[in-house]
Amino acid sequence: MAVSSSNSTSAGGYYPPVGFHFKVEFVGIGNDNDVRFQSVGGLSVEYDSESYKEGGENRYEHKLPVRTKYADLSLKRGMLVNSAVIDWCKKAFQERKFTVAQINVTLMNEEHQPLKTWNVFGAWPKKWSVSDFNAQENSLVIESLDISYSYFTVN
């Protein structure tokens, strides 16, 4: 079934976008290779809540929203030998020089046009890891980044 850029089928119904066509842009950091990741996770937000007991009302407690909290952004890709994003991480981990960044995660259609963009603000590297090396396997070296951030907006 062919899908047009407006996410509709030929019969006029809606067809959800695929989750494998996206790019990750570190604003002001990186190059064309630094937008290619194989997975993105952690684009979620939730409210912390506080219970309030009302005098005379014994059947239930009121739950009130207090503040939002955002999960860490998780990025994975095949390891790059030269990467400005990894240089940004190394400055934080090796020199303790933290620079916050803006990260844009863009979901795209089959014509490479943006469908939705998550703009992540106040991002800093929290964890950087590389997959195990094993001479008995035929696998790529995968680097993983966990990034803390203040908040995101969706466009």
C-alpha positions in Angstrom: 0.0 0.0 0.0 1.5 3.4 -1.0 1.6 6.1 1.6 1.7 9.7 0.7 3.5 12.4 2.6 0.3 13.5 4.3 0.2 10.0 6.1 -3.0 8.9 4.4 -3.7 5.8 2.4 -5.2 5.9 -1.1 -8.6 5.2 0.4 -8.3 8.5 2.4 -7.7 6.9 5.8 -4.9 7.9 8.2 -1.7 5.8 8.2 0.7 6.3 11.2 4.3 7.3 10.4 7.1 4.8 10.7 9.4 5.0 13.6 12.7 4.3 11.8 13.0 7.4 9.7 14.4 10.1 12.0 17.4 12.3 12.6 19.0 13.7 15.7 20.6 17.2 15.5 22.9 18.6 18.1 22.4 22.4 17.4 25.9 24.0 17.0 27.7 20.6 17.5 28.5 18.0 15.0 28.3 17.4 11.3 26.2 15.4 8.8 27.4 12.1 10.3 26.4 13.1 13.8 22.6 13.1 13.0 22.6 9.3 12.3 21.5 7.3 15.3 19.9 3.9 15.2 17.6 4.4 18.2 16.2 7.2 20.4 14.4 6.8 23.7 13.4 8.8 26.6 11.1 11.4 25.0 8.7 11.3 27.9 7.3 13.7 30.5 5.2 13.1 33.6 3.9 15.0 36.6 5.0 14.4 40.2 1.9 14.6 42.3 1.2 15.6 45.9 -1.6 14.3 48.1 -3.8 16.7 49.9 -6.1 15.5 52.7 -9.2 17.6 53.0 -10.7 18.1 56.4 -14.1 16.3 56.8 -13.6 14.3 53.6 -12.5 10.8 54.6 -13.4 8.9 51.4 -10.3 10.0 49.3 -7.3 12.3 49.1 -6.9 14.9 46.4 -3.9 14.4 44.1 -2.5 17.6 42.8 0.2 18.1 40.1 3.4 19.6 41.4 6.1 19.6 38.8 7.0 17.9 35.6 9.9 15.5 35.2 11.6 14.3 32.1 13.3 11.0 31.4 16.9 10.9 30.2 17.3 10.9 26.5 18.9 7.6 25.3 20.7 7.5 21.9 22.5 4.6 20.2 24.5 4.3 17.0 27.4 2.6 15.4 30.6 4.1 16.8 32.1 7.0 14.8 35.9 7.5 14.8 35.6 11.3 14.4 32.5 12.9 16.1 32.0 16.4 17.4 29.2 15.0 19.7 31.6 12.5 21.3 34.1 15.4 21.7 31.4 17.3 23.5 30.9 14.2 25.8 34.6 13.8 26.3 35.0 17.4 27.5 32.3 16.7 30.1 33.7 13.4 31.3 37.5 14.0 31.0 37.8 17.7 31.6 34.6 18.3 33.7 33.7 21.1 31.3 30.0 20.9 30.7 28.3 22.8 27.9 24.5 22.5 27.7 23.1 21.9 24.2 19.9 21.9 22.3 19.0 18.7 20.6 16.3 18.3 17.9 14.9 14.9 17.2 12.9 15.0 14.0 10.6 12.3 12.7 10.5 12.3 8.9 8.3 11.0 6.1 9.5 8.9 3.1 10.3 12.1 1.2 12.6 13.3 4.1 10.2 16.0 5.1 9.8 16.7 8.9 6.6 15.4 10.4 7.3 16.3 14.1 10.2 17.7 15.9 11.0 17.3 19.6 13.3 20.3 20.7 15.3 19.2 23.8 16.7 22.0 25.9 19.4 22.2 28.5 21.0 18.9 27.5 24.2 17.6 29.0 25.9 14.2 28.8 25.2 11.9 31.7 26.6 8.6 30.5 28.6 7.4 27.5 29.3 3.7 26.9 30.6 1.5 24.2 29.4 -2.1 23.5 31.6 -5.0 24.4 34.4 -6.2 22.1 34.2 -9.9 21.4 36.4 -11.7 18.8 33.8 -14.5 18.6 31.1 -12.3 17.3 30.6 -10.5 14.1 28.9 -7.3 15.4 29.3 -3.6 15.1 30.7 -1.4 18.0 27.7 0.5 19.3 28.1 3.6 21.4 25.3 4.7 23.7 24.6 8.1 25.1 22.4 9.0 28.1 21.6 12.7 28.1 19.9 14.6 30.9 17.9 17.6 29.9 15.6 20.3 31.4 12.6 20.0 29.1 11.4 19.5 25.6 8.8 21.0 23.3 7.0 19.4 20.3 6.5 21.1 17.0 
